[in-house]
Amino acid sequence: MIKDFILPDIGEGIVECELVEWLIKEGDRIEEDQPVADVMTDKALVQIPAPHAGLVTKLYYKQGDTAKVHSPLFAVDLDEEEGDSVASAPVSPAMDPVAVAAVQSQTAAADTQASTAAATIDFILPDIGEGIIECEVVEWMVAVGDRLEEDQPVVDVMTDKALVQIPAPRAGVVTKLYFAQGEVAKVHGPLFALLPDDAAVATAPVTSVSTPIATPAAPAAAVAASINSATDSFKGKAMASPAVRRIAREFDIDIRQVPGSGKNGRIFKEDILRFQRSAEQAAGSVEATTATLATVAPATAAPAEIRVEKIRGIKAAMARQMTLSSSTIPHFTYGDEVDVTALLALRTQLKIKAEQQGIRLTLMPFIMKAMALAIQKFPILNSQVNADCTEIHYQPHCNIGMAVDSKLGLMVPNIKKVETLSILQIAQEVTRLAEAARAGRVSPADLQGGTISISNIGALGGTYASPVVNPPEVAIVALGKTQTLPRFNASGDVVARSLMNISWSGDHRIIDGGTIARFSLLWQSYLEDPSLMLLDLS
């Protein structure tokens, strides 16, 4: 009598598994409870025993195939007495009690976690910025098993706009970290799991697989023995998920030779890739040695390995913005030099007064205030266009962005409503945003809503630049370093002046050269004679 063995439930929620290794072949005679196949679920490596004695007539899957739960796994021609026994009882797709124990032994840890998980809560990553759907896990500040206090920092994540620190929503014990450092987490998905202090920990027994035979629950000692026995039978087997095994097959790697970095030697994708790189390097070294011996030439060093780094976070955001800018905005650049001799003298005069109030006064607050005043007469510089450039949207406030070279990449936080702020208020904002940007901790609000930008390339020593417009803005200026250079005064005498080169880039779809030149000359006049700003201050 030929009988199909139906793959039973092998774990809660598991609907398929990978056929890791057949321990039999077609034509083999098997005994009851003899190991037949190793299959891998997303929880464990499970060994399937034979439910009956007989002759194997068909294997429905090849090694590496995905088998479905409740579908035939293999067929066996039952021995006569086995066939009579099966014929006299209703057929069930579930395992017999011995098979149940074997399966339970591999899912015991997972099921125990599931019972405890009933009391845990997942921290769902909330919206952390407009339009942000994912972020990179930069650094965990806790580990599984750590106890947290409410609002304690748990993890730093990096979006394409800023580094954000996630606090604990309540006190408790960390039970799971869903992502490793460097992995990408999704907004509205679980980030970590927490067992709250006020939660009752469930200690439910391991979920059993149903069988057609009514048998009493196995004593604890018997279950423990079954677990130990099944664990011993898996020694020497590679622990890896189906996806990882698939990668190993693509590289033609014997996964059993790969050292696993996970718990109990579990193999991850990174282990496969590391093993492959080592193999390639070893092969290259052998080839180099062989070539050296053949030619009796001096040994040469193997070529250095190329380091590959994912473009993520702030760098990825800059890549997208600059690609968008260069592909959609026709740029033109306008340059000039500004005599900031008088402005430097004014700053020196006011610097001590500002320091008494704990404020660091640089040229930037004056430059920004002058820009906001000039924009009142040339609002086109503070505008934005719609997607198909059929409308100009004049912005109600002058929110000036300043490019900062942070440890995470280029960030452009902006100071809101500069036209309404005093020089000292602007100075405070400049200091706050610069320090936050260099630490990589600018809030999303400070990065949104900019209307025009300044790039102070001179702070790094540059004199000229051709800045790229930061869409949806329509203009940006690069400031060169201040230099003391000889110039002729009104009497024809050569005098030393402090000069700063400026380079404007504009969106040529709505800004022409004459407009930006006239705007820049007005702005420059405020910088060269700061007292003129008093006339236009409201």
Secondary structure, DSSP 8 states (H G I E B T S, - for coil): -EEEEE----STT--EEEEEEESS-TT-EE-TT-EEEEEE-SS-EEEEE-SS-EEEEEE-S-TT-EEETTSEEEEEEE-HHHHHHHHTS---SS--HHHHHHHHHHHHHHHHHHHHHTT-EEEE----STT--EEEEEEES--TT-EE-TT-EEEEEE-SS-EEEEE-SSSEEEEEE-S-TT-EEETTSEEEEEEETT-------------SS------HHHHHHHHHHHHHHTTT---B-HHHHHHHHHTT--GGGS---SGGG-B-HHHHHHHHHHHHHHHHHHHHHHHHHHHT----------------HHHHHHHHHHHHHHHH--EEEEEEEEE-HHHHHHHHHHHHHHHHTT----SHHHHHHHHHHHHHH-GGGGEEE-TTS--EEE-SS--EEE-EEETTEEE--EETTGGGS-HHHHHHHHHHHHHHHHTT---HHHHS---EEEE-GGGGT-S-------TT--EEEEEEEEEEEEEE-TTS-EEEEEEEEEEEEEETTT--HHHHHHHHHHHHHHHHSGGGHHHH--
